Amino acid sequence: MDLTLISLFCVIDDFCQELLPQWNAILLEDTNKKRNKPSQMSTSEIMTIMIYFHKSNYRNFKMYYLHVIKGSMVKYFPNSVSYNRFVELMPSILLPLCFFIAAQGKTATGIYFVDSTILRVCHEKRASQNRAFKGLAKKSKSTMGWYYGFKLHIIVNDMGELMAFKMSKATTDDRVRIT
């Protein structure tokens, strides 16, 4: 476990050392004057925790963070923040995490599996009140009934490696090519 975690962190940290300076250079400046205190945890640490969670047997991230990261792995993450603060930091690593996943070497085997799942935004009855995804999310029907949200399409090869993923409107047919 130690070697896997450390090697994962090293790969992510090398990626972040290269990406983040370029990323910060193209970001627009925030005109609202906010307190910009840097986080105690680095982007690499946050991304490592997020990826390593999926290798664990935990199904609940809060329990994983409190029992594993703040418990048995505290020596690897000595500057770990509280769970609430970590949840606040998670959106800031979304795009770097997507870039990292997309940049990973993939083995082209010629055998691929495609699947999709629904991503509910809110209950169907409250779809007209939803402002966050107005104009983006759509109402559609799946085998589980009606929902308001998106579809996540995932392509994996026969070795289980993630080849590609795409979010689309809920009304997108599963049989449509999603390249």
Phi, psi and omega per residue, in radians:
M1 nan -0.743 -3.088
D2 -1.070 -0.814 -3.102
L3 -1.147 -0.681 3.123
T4 -1.116 -0.793 -3.140
L5 -1.115 -0.786 -3.106
I6 -1.160 -0.754 3.134
S7 -1.166 -0.660 3.072
L8 -1.082 -0.785 3.130
F9 -1.077 -0.739 -3.127
C10 -1.087 -0.741 3.126
V11 -1.119 -0.789 -3.140
I12 -1.154 -0.719 -3.117
D13 -1.142 -0.726 3.082
D14 -1.062 -0.728 3.111
F15 -1.089 -0.795 -3.112
C16 -1.177 -0.614 3.117
Q17 -1.079 -0.545 3.139
E18 -1.511 -0.685 -3.037
L19 -1.386 -0.813 -2.948
L20 -1.069 -0.710 3.080
P21 -1.055 -0.709 3.099
Q22 -1.184 -0.695 -3.130
W23 -1.094 -0.833 -3.118
N24 -1.174 -0.477 3.141
A25 -1.226 -0.538 -3.093
I26 -1.674 -0.135 3.126
L27 -1.195 2.522 3.064
L28 -1.303 2.578 3.141
E29 -1.329 2.387 3.119
D30 -1.392 2.110 -3.098
T31 -1.381 -0.350 3.090
N32 -1.329 2.218 3.138
K33 -1.361 1.877 3.112
K34 -2.132 2.758 3.054
R35 -1.193 2.178 -3.059
N36 -2.001 1.014 3.123
K37 -1.338 2.200 -3.130
P38 -1.165 2.614 -3.139
S39 -1.260 2.660 3.071
Q40 -1.233 -0.506 -3.135
M41 -1.682 2.453 3.111
S42 -1.390 2.837 3.079
T43 -1.040 -0.661 3.132
S44 -1.090 -0.721 3.133
E45 -1.147 -0.742 -3.134
I46 -1.120 -0.775 3.130
M47 -1.129 -0.686 3.120
T48 -1.083 -0.776 3.128
I49 -1.092 -0.757 -3.131
M50 -1.103 -0.746 -3.134
I51 -1.268 -0.730 -3.089
Y52 -1.180 -0.451 3.073
F53 -1.009 -0.663 -3.095
H54 -1.290 -0.225 3.047
K55 -1.572 -0.153 -3.108
S56 -1.539 3.008 3.098
N57 -1.603 0.064 -3.141
Y58 -1.358 2.479 3.070
R59 -1.843 -0.237 -3.084
N60 -2.003 2.053 -3.068
F61 -1.137 -0.630 -3.120
K62 -1.083 -0.785 3.116
M63 -1.136 -0.700 3.105
Y64 -1.044 -0.849 -3.092
Y65 -1.119 -0.792 -3.085
L66 -1.251 -0.680 -3.080
H67 -1.534 -0.651 -3.063
V68 -1.655 -1.003 -3.062
I69 -1.186 -0.826 3.134
K70 -1.448 -0.148 -3.116
G71 -1.863 -1.641 -3.010
S72 -1.274 -0.396 -3.125
M73 -1.816 0.300 -3.091
V74 -1.106 -0.446 3.112
K75 -1.209 -0.457 3.107
Y76 -1.484 -0.454 -3.135
F77 -2.202 1.225 -3.071
P78 -1.178 -0.427 -3.139
N79 -1.722 0.430 -3.105
S80 -1.120 2.418 -3.107
V81 -1.580 3.063 3.112
S82 -1.157 2.821 -3.120
Y83 -1.037 -0.773 -3.124
N84 -1.065 -0.734 3.123
R85 -1.168 -0.659 3.117
F86 -1.082 -0.742 3.120
V87 -1.099 -0.612 3.082
E88 -1.186 -0.537 -3.126
L89 -1.427 -0.355 -3.059
M90 -0.992 -0.761 3.137
P91 -1.083 -0.450 -3.110
S92 -1.229 -0.298 -3.125
I93 -1.834 0.096 -3.076
L94 -1.037 -0.926 -3.114
L95 -1.188 -0.781 3.046
P96 -1.021 -0.625 3.114
L97 -1.167 -0.724 3.086
C98 -1.113 -0.720 3.090
F99 -1.095 -0.706 3.134
F100 -1.106 -0.803 -3.137
I101 -1.098 -0.733 -3.124
A102 -1.195 -0.486 -3.081
A103 -1.455 -0.184 -3.096
Q104 -1.190 2.502 3.123
G105 -1.138 2.287 -3.116
K106 -2.094 2.491 3.138
T107 -1.614 2.011 3.108
A108 -1.388 1.835 -3.091
T109 -1.763 -0.337 -3.094
G110 1.596 -0.213 3.105
I111 -1.980 2.072 -3.068
Y112 -2.311 2.641 3.097
F113 -2.156 2.348 -3.140
V114 -2.044 2.378 3.064
D115 -2.532 2.774 3.093
S116 -2.383 2.694 3.089
T117 -2.446 2.777 -3.125
I118 -1.566 2.590 3.032
L119 -2.112 1.751 -3.123
R120 -1.266 2.361 3.078
V121 -1.567 -0.800 3.109
C122 -2.776 3.092 3.097
H123 -1.142 2.554 -3.079
E124 -0.981 -0.616 -3.117
K125 -1.200 -0.421 -3.123
R126 -1.738 0.220 -3.100
A127 -1.057 -0.654 -3.119
S128 -1.248 -0.364 -3.138
Q129 -1.573 -0.214 -3.079
N130 -1.258 2.157 -3.129
R131 -1.837 -0.430 -3.059
A132 -1.127 -0.688 -3.084
F133 -2.038 0.437 -3.138
K134 -1.081 2.236 -3.117
G135 1.530 -0.262 3.137
L136 -1.817 -0.905 -3.132
A137 -1.355 2.669 -3.138
K138 -2.284 2.805 3.082
K139 -1.614 2.323 -3.124
S140 -2.676 3.036 -3.130
K141 -2.104 2.347 3.049
S142 -2.056 -3.045 3.106
T143 -1.143 -0.326 3.138
M144 -1.649 0.020 3.132
G145 2.023 -2.953 -3.107
W146 -1.340 2.579 3.087
Y147 -2.688 2.860 3.107
Y148 -2.137 2.050 -3.118
G149 2.911 -2.397 -3.060
F150 -2.274 3.065 2.972
K151 -2.110 2.449 3.046
L152 -1.920 2.086 3.125
H153 -1.812 2.312 -3.118
I154 -2.215 2.379 3.058
I155 -2.064 2.196 3.077
V156 -2.177 2.709 3.063
N157 -1.575 -3.108 -3.072
D158 -1.227 -0.159 3.070
M159 -1.689 0.062 3.116
G160 1.461 0.155 3.122
E161 -1.390 2.384 3.112
L162 -1.244 2.059 -3.130
M163 -1.631 -0.725 -3.119
A164 -2.843 2.746 3.028
F165 -2.561 2.665 -3.114
K166 -2.658 2.407 3.012
M167 -1.722 2.392 3.123
S168 -2.398 3.021 3.083
K169 -1.150 2.712 -3.066
A170 -1.104 -0.413 -3.075
T171 -1.461 -0.015 3.134
T172 -1.206 2.248 3.129
D173 -1.243 2.443 -3.134
D174 -1.141 -0.396 -3.089
R175 -1.510 -0.109 3.135
V176 -1.315 2.455 3.125
R177 -1.140 2.290 -3.023
I178 -1.994 0.487 -3.096
T179 -1.170 nan nan
